[in-house]
Structures are given as C-alpha cells and as structure tokens.
Amino acid sequence: MNVVSASMYHPYTQVRKLSLPIFAGAALIAAMCTPALAASLCVAPGGTGGCYATISAAVAAAKPGSTIKVWPGTYKEDVVIGKSLSLIGTNSANTIINAHGLNNAVYVDGLGNPGLSNVTVSGFTLENANFEGILLTNASDVTVKNNYVAHNNNGLVVEAGMCPGIPEFETSEGMDCGEGIHLMGVSYSTIANNVSTDNSGGILISDDTGETHDNLITGNYVKDNGYACGITSASHGPYLKAPNAPHYGIVHDTIANNSSIHNGAAIPGAGAGVGIFSNGSGPGIVSENIVIGNTLQNNGLPGVAFHTHVGPNFGLPADNFNDNQIIGNTISGNAADLGDVATPGPTGINVNSGHGGSPITGTVIFGNTIRNEAVDVVTNTPGEVNVNFNNLLGGEVGIANLGSGTVNGIKNYWGCFAGPGGKNCATVSGPGITYKPVLFIPFL
C-alpha cells in the first residue's frame, strides 16, 4: 500500500485519495455522508485582498455556519444577521462598526428569521447607533463577547423621555432606547467580557417578543451609562398581545461577575447597578434568576433594586418576582430609591413591591458585602425575604423592613462582634426582622 502524504489530510480536503479501491470507496461514502465544511469569508476596507468591502455583503453571501473575519477598519453599517454564522473582528480597538444615523450596529434578527441559533459576534467596537449597539431578538445559542459598545442610543430625546422611530416590537423604551446590548426572546446565550459604556443604559434583558431564559451575562464592564441601569432584567408588555396581557417572562438567567459602576446618574433615580423590574402593563415575570459575584458601585439607584409597582392593591394580578437569588456581590456607594419604591437613604439592595403590593417570595440575599450605604438591605413586600451570611458594613442600618412581610436576617455580620445594638454595629429598623444568632466575624 502506498504511503498517504500528510497534505492529503489538510482539514479542508473533502475527498482523500488512497491507493486501494476499497479505501477509495469508503472515503467516497464518508464524503457523501459528511456535510461540506462551511466557508470562511473576509471583509476589508475597500474590498482589498479578495475580501468583501462591507460586512453586510459578506453576511448576505455567507452560508449557514460560515465564519466571517473582519479586518481592521471602520465600517459604516447596520449589520443584520438572520442566519447561523460567526462574525469575528480582528480586535475591538481597531475593528469598528460606526452606525451613526442608523438603527443598530448589529442586529441578530430571530424575530424575522424564526429558529435562528448559533451566532457569534466578537471583537468589535459597536458605536453611535440611534438605538442599540447590538440587539438580539428571538434567537438561541448566541455568543456576544469581547466587544466595546459605546455612545449608542443617540435617538433618545431626553426632554421627552422618548426614542422616536424605535421599532414597535420594543414595547417599553423610555429613557434607554434599548441600551448598549439588548436581549429579548433570547435563550441559552452568553454575553461575556464586553465593555458597555456611555450609552443610555448598559445591558437590557427583556421579554417583549418572547420568554427570555437560561442566559449567562458574565464578565462585562458596564460603566457611565447615564439614563438607565447598568444591567436590567425588565419584564415588558408583550408585543402583539392585548393590553394588560401576561408577560412572557425572564427566568433562569445568571448575571455573574460583572462590574456595574456609575450608571443611572445623569438624572435623579435613573438606574441601579442591577435592576429587576416590571413596567406595569400586565403581570410581569422576573423569576428564578441569579445575581452573583458582581461589583455594584456608585449607581443612581440601589446596587440591586426590585420594582414591581402593580398588583393586588390596585385590583390587578400580581407580578411574579419570586425565587431570585442575590449572592456574593460587592456593593457600595449607591443612591437611594425613589417614588413608590423609595428607601430611607442610599441603599445596597432594595426588595420592594411599591404601592401595588405584589408579594415577592423566595428571595435569597446571601454572602454579599455591602459598604458605604445608609441602609444595606431594604424590604417592602408581603412576602418573606431571606438575608443571611452577609457583611452589613454600609452604615447605620443593616436591614430596614418597611412593609408587612418578614425578614429572616439571622447569621449576618453587622460590623462588630455583638450584632445589632452593639457599639459601632449596624442596627435593624422596622417590624418582623429576626436577626439572632449573628456572625461574630465577617463572612468570607
């Protein structure tokens, strides 16, 4: 038998020639049963080197599963992706999609392409769009990583609190125009290691067009987004549904190891470090999510803020904000909450039903370190809130209960050996708080 050269096994070789007929026949059968490898396309300014001149042209030409490599340069486009592919920039420092005057820099459009999955967008600056830097709708298994998303939401009219011209499927955009990165109706996707800065808001997770679930938001640096939260899970009115219809919901998402710093500070009360909200257009659902290991500092509302606003006190169905977990976050220097979810002063975490009175049950606040706040944890809900094994170092009040529910506040460290009532310890405020036994040393 002849020796087969190594070159015959190059990964792009479709049929390998072997000297024996039986091996040739087997190879042919294998080739017939194996899909052809997807092409790799390239984009370069001016179309040099045999590449496409625009990213949109490359996307249009690409077969599903293709990889599009984009060389350094500035591309003035609104790139719409409706098929499975990987869009890879050389580096976010020098590979720029400038969407000045356009809706988005990149739109992963599963709403118009049902069943869209397996899309990657990585290695770009996404800037100057009227609305989102990157928008994802009704898609699964999407990865958005290592991008710099800045100076988007330019369509916002601050004085009117409106975003004229935003697509009608975005049902609740007031002061944010969809923010730097926006997911709606998205599942099993990862938003990782991006910088989102100087947009109106940082990262928005909503449910306008479908349930948003089982996503990972991790390692992102979200800073100086002035008119909304750093990271928001917001249950919005469902697109093409009757008024007051139940929302699709945001469930089983994980917000982990992000930094959310100095967001929502352009006007009073504009945004939290992490917001868990419903817009009041019907029964909202933000349930069974995890906020873990984040740094939440100097935001215009509390580090973590729950806002429901509607519910049985108005004769309306309750929002479902149940079984969320706030674990192991570092929280400091944030502002007070306002309106019907107001807190007594700058606040670390606010679990608040507002005037609507929707019970928020199953909330776990565990292992957080809270500093430089007037009140570390505020609760105002008919449900029970569990606040355990936290370092409550923020200020005078460790836990304040403003509502009719109860707080299981045992085994926290209150800033000193003795716990509430001890010298230089944080205190408790309000009824229904159980706080003994306490931790004698900080929880690590």
Secondary structure per residue as TSV (DSSP state, phi and psi in degrees):
chain	resnum	aa	ss	phi	psi
A	1	M	-	360.0	137.2
A	2	N	-	-69.0	151.1
A	3	V	-	-77.5	133.6
A	4	V	-	-89.2	127.1
A	5	S	-	-72.0	153.7
A	6	A	G	-62.3	-30.3
A	7	S	G	-63.7	-23.8
A	8	M	G	-69.5	-13.2
A	9	Y	G	-106.7	21.1
A	10	H	-	-57.0	139.5
A	11	P	T	-60.5	-20.6
A	12	Y	T	-95.7	4.2
A	13	T	-	-74.8	124.8
A	14	Q	S	-87.1	-38.8
A	15	V	S	-129.0	122.4
A	16	R	-	-95.0	128.0
A	17	K	-	-88.9	119.2
A	18	L	-	-115.9	154.3
A	19	S	S	-74.9	-31.3
A	20	L	S	-86.3	134.2
A	21	P	H	-57.0	-37.8
A	22	I	H	-64.1	-37.0
A	23	F	H	-70.8	-36.7
A	24	A	H	-63.6	-41.1
A	25	G	H	-65.5	-40.4
A	26	A	H	-63.9	-40.5
A	27	A	H	-64.0	-39.3
A	28	L	H	-64.9	-42.5
A	29	I	H	-62.0	-41.8
A	30	A	H	-62.9	-40.5
A	31	A	H	-64.3	-37.1
A	32	M	H	-67.3	-29.3
A	33	C	H	-93.6	-3.8
A	34	T	S	-111.6	127.4
A	35	P	-	-61.7	146.3
A	36	A	-	-63.9	143.1
A	37	L	-	-64.4	137.1
A	38	A	-	-65.8	149.7
A	39	A	-	-75.4	158.1
A	40	S	E	-111.5	122.3
A	41	L	E	-109.4	162.9
A	42	C	E	-134.4	156.5
A	43	V	E	-131.4	134.0
A	44	A	-	-145.0	149.2
A	45	P	G	-54.8	129.8
A	46	G	G	76.9	0.2
A	47	G	G	71.8	26.6
A	48	T	G	-70.1	159.1
A	49	G	G	65.5	24.7
A	50	G	G	77.2	9.5
A	51	C	-	-88.3	167.0
A	52	Y	B	-75.1	150.4
A	53	A	S	-83.1	-23.5
A	54	T	S	-128.6	151.8
A	55	I	H	-67.0	-39.7
A	56	S	H	-61.3	-37.7
A	57	A	H	-65.9	-40.3
A	58	A	H	-65.4	-40.7
A	59	V	H	-62.1	-42.8
A	60	A	H	-62.9	-36.3
A	61	A	H	-82.1	-20.2
A	62	A	-	-69.7	142.1
A	63	K	-	-85.1	153.8
A	64	P	T	-53.1	135.6
A	65	G	T	91.0	-1.9
A	66	S	E	-72.4	160.0
A	67	T	E	-112.3	129.3
A	68	I	E	-111.5	117.4
A	69	K	E	-100.4	128.5
A	70	V	E	-112.7	122.4
A	71	W	-	-80.6	160.3
A	72	P	S	-54.2	143.5
A	73	G	E	154.5	177.6
A	74	T	E	-112.8	125.4
A	75	Y	E	-117.5	117.8
A	76	K	-	-93.4	88.4
A	77	E	-	-147.8	162.6
A	78	D	-	-115.9	100.2
A	79	V	E	-87.7	119.8
A	80	V	E	-108.5	124.2
A	81	I	E	-111.8	120.7
A	82	G	-	-124.9	17.1
A	83	K	S	-143.7	162.3
A	84	S	S	-66.9	122.0
A	85	L	E	-167.4	167.5
A	86	S	E	-115.2	124.0
A	87	L	E	-109.5	110.1
A	88	I	E	-121.3	115.2
A	89	G	E	-83.8	156.1
A	90	T	S	-63.6	-44.2
A	91	N	-	-169.7	138.7
A	92	S	T	-64.4	-17.8
A	93	A	T	-74.2	-23.6
A	94	N	T	-135.7	3.3
A	95	T	E	-117.7	104.4
A	96	I	E	-122.4	130.4
A	97	I	E	-106.4	107.7
A	98	N	E	-99.4	106.4
A	99	A	-	-99.5	33.6
A	100	H	T	-54.8	124.8
A	101	G	T	80.3	0.8
A	102	L	S	-112.3	166.2
A	103	N	S	-65.2	-55.2
A	104	N	-	-138.6	160.1
A	105	A	S	-78.4	-47.0
A	106	V	E	-135.8	134.7
A	107	Y	E	-126.4	113.8
A	108	V	E	-89.5	102.7
A	109	D	E	-101.8	82.9
A	110	G	S	-82.8	-17.5
A	111	L	S	-65.5	-41.9
A	112	G	S	-88.8	-6.1
A	113	N	S	-135.9	77.2
A	114	P	T	-54.8	140.1
A	115	G	T	85.8	7.3
A	116	L	-	-60.7	133.6
A	117	S	E	-154.9	169.5
A	118	N	E	58.0	63.6
A	119	V	E	-121.5	137.5
A	120	T	E	-125.7	135.5
A	121	V	E	-128.9	118.0
A	122	S	E	-149.8	142.1
A	123	G	S	88.0	30.8
A	124	F	-	-125.7	156.2
A	125	T	E	-91.8	129.0
A	126	L	E	-119.5	109.1
A	127	E	E	-141.3	157.0
A	128	N	-	69.1	18.6
A	129	A	-	-73.1	154.6
A	130	N	S	-64.9	-35.4
A	131	F	S	-118.9	-117.6
A	132	E	-	-79.6	150.4
A	133	G	S	-66.4	-47.8
A	134	I	E	-139.8	128.1
A	135	L	E	-116.8	133.4
A	136	L	E	-123.5	127.1
A	137	T	E	-127.9	134.4
A	138	N	S	48.4	49.5
A	139	A	-	-131.3	162.2
A	140	S	E	-131.8	159.5
A	141	D	E	53.4	48.8
A	142	V	E	-102.4	138.3
A	143	T	E	-119.5	124.1
A	144	V	E	-121.3	111.3
A	145	K	E	-144.9	150.9
A	146	N	S	58.7	38.9
A	147	N	-	-110.7	157.2
A	148	Y	E	-112.9	112.7
A	149	V	E	-115.2	111.4
A	150	A	E	-147.4	149.4
A	151	H	S	60.5	37.0
A	152	N	-	-97.6	-173.8
A	153	N	-	66.3	32.9
A	154	N	T	-71.4	-10.1
A	155	G	T	-80.2	-4.6
A	156	L	-	-67.8	128.4
A	157	V	B	-101.9	100.3
A	158	V	T	-60.9	-43.2
A	159	E	T	-61.9	-33.3
A	160	A	T	-96.2	-11.0
A	161	G	T	61.7	40.3
A	162	M	B	-136.0	160.6
A	163	C	-	-126.6	79.9
A	164	P	T	-55.9	135.4
A	165	G	T	87.8	-2.2
A	166	I	-	-67.4	143.0
A	167	P	-	-54.7	144.8
A	168	E	T	-68.9	-18.7
A	169	F	T	-72.2	-12.6
A	170	E	-	-89.9	99.3
A	171	T	T	-86.5	-8.8
A	172	S	T	-148.5	54.7
A	173	E	-	-103.1	109.5
A	174	G	S	-105.4	-84.0
A	175	M	S	-94.9	21.5
A	176	D	S	-135.6	-18.1
A	177	C	T	55.8	23.9
A	178	G	T	96.4	-13.4
A	179	E	-	74.9	-176.7
A	180	G	S	-65.5	-49.5
A	181	I	E	-125.7	130.0
A	182	H	E	-135.0	125.7
A	183	L	E	-113.1	132.9
A	184	M	E	-144.8	134.3
A	185	G	S	64.3	29.4
A	186	V	-	-109.4	143.7
A	187	S	B	-140.3	154.5
A	188	Y	S	49.8	42.7
A	189	S	-	-121.0	162.5
A	190	T	E	-128.3	127.3
A	191	I	E	-114.9	105.7
A	192	A	E	-135.8	135.9
A	193	N	S	59.3	34.7
A	194	N	-	-96.9	156.9
A	195	V	E	-106.5	126.2
A	196	S	E	-124.3	109.6
A	197	T	E	-143.8	146.7
A	198	D	S	60.2	27.9
A	199	N	S	-94.3	-178.7
A	200	S	S	-72.8	-34.9
A	201	G	S	-141.4	164.7
A	202	G	S	-85.9	-72.9
A	203	I	E	-131.2	126.8
A	204	L	E	-117.6	128.0
A	205	I	E	-114.4	116.4
A	206	S	E	-137.5	177.8
A	207	D	-	-131.4	29.3
A	208	D	T	-55.7	-40.8
A	209	T	T	-111.6	3.8
A	210	G	S	162.4	167.9
A	211	E	-	-63.6	135.7
A	212	T	E	-109.2	121.3
A	213	H	E	-154.1	153.3
A	214	D	S	57.9	43.4
A	215	N	-	-106.4	156.5
A	216	L	E	-118.5	121.5
A	217	I	E	-112.0	106.2
A	218	T	E	-143.8	143.1
A	219	G	S	69.6	15.7
A	220	N	-	-87.2	148.3
A	221	Y	E	-110.8	110.7
A	222	V	E	-120.2	111.9
A	223	K	E	-146.4	143.1
A	224	D	-	60.5	36.1
A	225	N	-	-94.2	108.1
A	226	G	T	-79.2	-24.7
A	227	Y	T	-112.8	5.1
A	228	A	S	-155.2	-172.7
A	229	C	-	-73.0	164.2
A	230	G	S	-64.9	-56.2
A	231	I	E	-131.7	127.7
A	232	T	E	-127.1	129.5
A	233	S	E	-104.9	105.0
A	234	A	E	-125.3	118.6
A	235	S	E	-83.5	113.9
A	236	H	-	-106.0	163.0
A	237	G	-	-59.6	133.2
A	238	P	-	-71.0	134.6
A	239	Y	T	-63.3	135.9
A	240	L	T	61.3	26.5
A	241	K	S	-113.9	161.0
A	242	A	-	-64.9	153.1
A	243	P	T	-54.7	142.1
A	244	N	T	67.9	14.3
A	245	A	-	-68.9	150.2
A	246	P	-	-57.7	141.8
A	247	H	-	-78.2	160.4
A	248	Y	-	-69.1	-43.6
A	249	G	-	109.4	155.2
A	250	I	E	-125.8	109.9
A	251	V	E	-138.3	149.1
A	252	H	S	62.0	26.1
A	253	D	-	-87.3	153.6
A	254	T	E	-122.7	124.1
A	255	I	E	-109.7	103.2
A	256	A	E	-131.9	132.9
A	257	N	S	60.0	36.1
A	258	N	-	-98.6	160.3
A	259	S	E	-112.0	121.4
A	260	S	E	-122.2	104.7
A	261	I	E	-131.4	127.9
A	262	H	S	55.5	49.4
A	263	N	-	-103.2	159.3
A	264	G	S	63.1	32.6
A	265	A	-	-111.6	1.1
A	266	A	S	-72.2	-32.9
A	267	I	S	-134.3	156.9
A	268	P	T	-57.7	130.4
A	269	G	T	72.1	26.2
A	270	A	-	-75.9	-32.6
A	271	G	-	-171.1	153.1
A	272	A	-	-96.5	173.1
A	273	G	S	-64.4	-53.6
A	274	V	E	-129.4	124.5
A	275	G	E	-109.8	134.9
A	276	I	E	-119.9	101.1
A	277	F	E	-130.8	162.3
A	278	S	E	-134.9	146.6
A	279	N	-	-88.6	-0.1
A	280	G	S	82.7	7.2
A	281	S	S	-86.4	-1.1
A	282	G	S	165.5	178.2
A	283	P	-	-61.7	110.9
A	284	G	-	-87.5	156.2
A	285	I	B	-133.7	114.3
A	286	V	E	-135.3	95.0
A	287	S	E	-137.9	146.6
A	288	E	S	59.9	38.6
A	289	N	-	-104.3	162.2
A	290	I	E	-125.5	129.5
A	291	V	E	-115.3	106.9
A	292	I	E	-138.0	133.0
A	293	G	S	70.8	22.4
A	294	N	-	-92.6	156.7
A	295	T	E	-105.4	120.0
A	296	L	E	-127.2	104.3
A	297	Q	E	-134.8	139.1
A	298	N	S	58.0	37.3
A	299	N	-	-91.4	163.7
A	300	G	S	-79.2	-6.2
A	301	L	S	-132.5	-175.2
A	302	P	-	-57.1	163.4
A	303	G	S	-56.4	-47.4
A	304	V	E	-127.0	129.3
A	305	A	E	-131.4	125.8
A	306	F	E	-99.5	125.7
A	307	H	E	-129.8	118.1
A	308	T	-	-104.9	-44.7
A	309	H	-	74.2	-38.7
A	310	V	-	-112.5	167.5
A	311	G	S	151.5	-160.7
A	312	P	G	-62.1	-26.3
A	313	N	G	-64.3	-20.0
A	314	F	G	-107.0	11.6
A	315	G	T	71.0	26.4
A	316	L	S	-115.8	156.4
A	317	P	-	-60.1	148.4
A	318	A	-	-77.9	146.1
A	319	D	-	-67.3	152.4
A	320	N	B	-108.3	98.4
A	321	F	-	-113.3	35.4
A	322	N	-	-87.6	151.4
A	323	D	S	64.8	34.7
A	324	N	-	-90.0	149.9
A	325	Q	E	-124.0	129.6
A	326	I	E	-116.0	104.8
A	327	I	E	-130.9	129.6
A	328	G	S	64.3	29.0
A	329	N	-	-91.5	154.0
A	330	T	E	-106.9	119.2
A	331	I	E	-129.5	129.9
A	332	S	E	-161.7	149.1
A	333	G	S	66.6	25.2
A	334	N	-	-89.6	175.2
A	335	A	-	-99.1	175.0
A	336	A	-	-74.6	157.6
A	337	D	-	-86.5	162.1
A	338	L	-	-130.4	175.8
A	339	G	G	66.6	-141.0
A	340	D	G	-76.8	-3.2
A	341	V	G	-115.2	28.2
A	342	A	-	-62.2	147.1
A	343	T	-	-117.7	161.3
A	344	P	S	-68.9	-10.8
A	345	G	S	176.4	-172.9
A	346	P	S	-49.6	134.4
A	347	T	E	-134.6	140.3
A	348	G	E	-76.3	-58.3
A	349	I	E	-133.9	131.7
A	350	N	E	-125.6	112.7
A	351	V	E	-105.4	100.9
A	352	N	E	-138.9	124.4
A	353	S	-	-84.2	-8.6
A	354	G	G	63.7	-165.1
A	355	H	G	-69.4	-18.5
A	356	G	G	-71.1	-28.3
A	357	G	T	76.4	22.5
A	358	S	-	-65.7	126.5
A	359	P	-	-65.2	133.9
A	360	I	-	-111.0	108.2
A	361	T	-	-116.0	159.8
A	362	G	S	73.0	13.3
A	363	T	E	-72.1	130.8
A	364	V	E	-117.0	121.0
A	365	I	E	-117.3	106.3
A	366	F	E	-138.4	131.3
A	367	G	S	71.7	18.7
A	368	N	-	-86.8	151.6
A	369	T	E	-113.9	119.4
A	370	I	E	-121.4	123.1
A	371	R	E	-130.7	160.9
A	372	N	S	54.4	43.1
A	373	E	-	-128.2	151.0
A	374	A	S	-70.7	-37.6
A	375	V	E	-132.2	127.2
A	376	D	E	-74.4	-51.8
A	377	V	E	-132.4	128.1
A	378	V	E	-115.5	135.0
A	379	T	E	-124.3	142.4
A	380	N	E	-155.2	79.5
A	381	T	S	-155.7	150.2
A	382	P	S	-67.3	-15.2
A	383	G	S	-85.5	172.8
A	384	E	-	-89.1	139.6
A	385	V	E	-116.8	133.9
A	386	N	E	-100.9	118.4
A	387	V	E	-125.2	98.4
A	388	N	E	-137.9	145.6
A	389	F	S	59.1	36.3
A	390	N	-	-103.4	156.9
A	391	N	E	-99.4	104.0
A	392	L	E	-96.2	86.7
A	393	L	E	-115.7	9.3
A	394	G	S	-74.2	-36.1
A	395	G	S	178.5	-144.5
A	396	E	S	-70.0	-40.3
A	397	V	E	-111.1	123.5
A	398	G	E	-81.6	-48.6
A	399	I	E	-133.8	129.4
A	400	A	E	-122.3	122.0
A	401	N	E	-103.9	114.5
A	402	L	-	-98.5	-4.3
A	403	G	S	-118.3	-165.1
A	404	S	S	-91.9	-7.2
A	405	G	S	-81.5	-171.4
A	406	T	-	-120.6	161.0
A	407	V	E	-127.5	121.0
A	408	N	E	-86.7	97.6
A	409	G	-	-112.2	29.9
A	410	I	-	-76.7	157.9
A	411	K	S	57.8	50.1
A	412	N	-	-111.2	157.6
A	413	Y	B	-97.8	124.3
A	414	W	-	-103.2	14.0
A	415	G	S	98.9	-5.1
A	416	C	S	-156.8	173.2
A	417	F	S	-63.2	-37.3
A	418	A	S	-82.9	-23.1
A	419	G	-	84.0	-173.0
A	420	P	T	-50.4	133.2
A	421	G	T	97.2	-16.5
A	422	G	S	-82.0	159.3
A	423	K	T	-61.0	129.5
A	424	N	T	66.0	14.5
A	425	C	-	-90.5	153.0
A	426	A	-	-67.3	157.4
A	427	T	E	-115.2	179.8
A	428	V	E	-112.6	154.9
A	429	S	E	-141.1	128.3
A	430	G	S	101.2	171.4
A	431	P	S	-84.7	167.7
A	432	G	S	72.0	22.3
A	433	I	E	-106.4	119.8
A	434	T	E	-98.9	122.0
A	435	Y	-	-127.7	-4.5
A	436	K	-	-105.8	141.6
A	437	P	S	-75.6	160.3
A	438	V	-	-109.7	164.9
A	439	L	-	-86.0	136.8
A	440	F	S	-84.0	-22.5
A	441	I	S	-132.1	161.5
A	442	P	-	-58.5	147.8
A	443	F	-	-81.0	131.2
A	444	L	-	-108.3	360.0
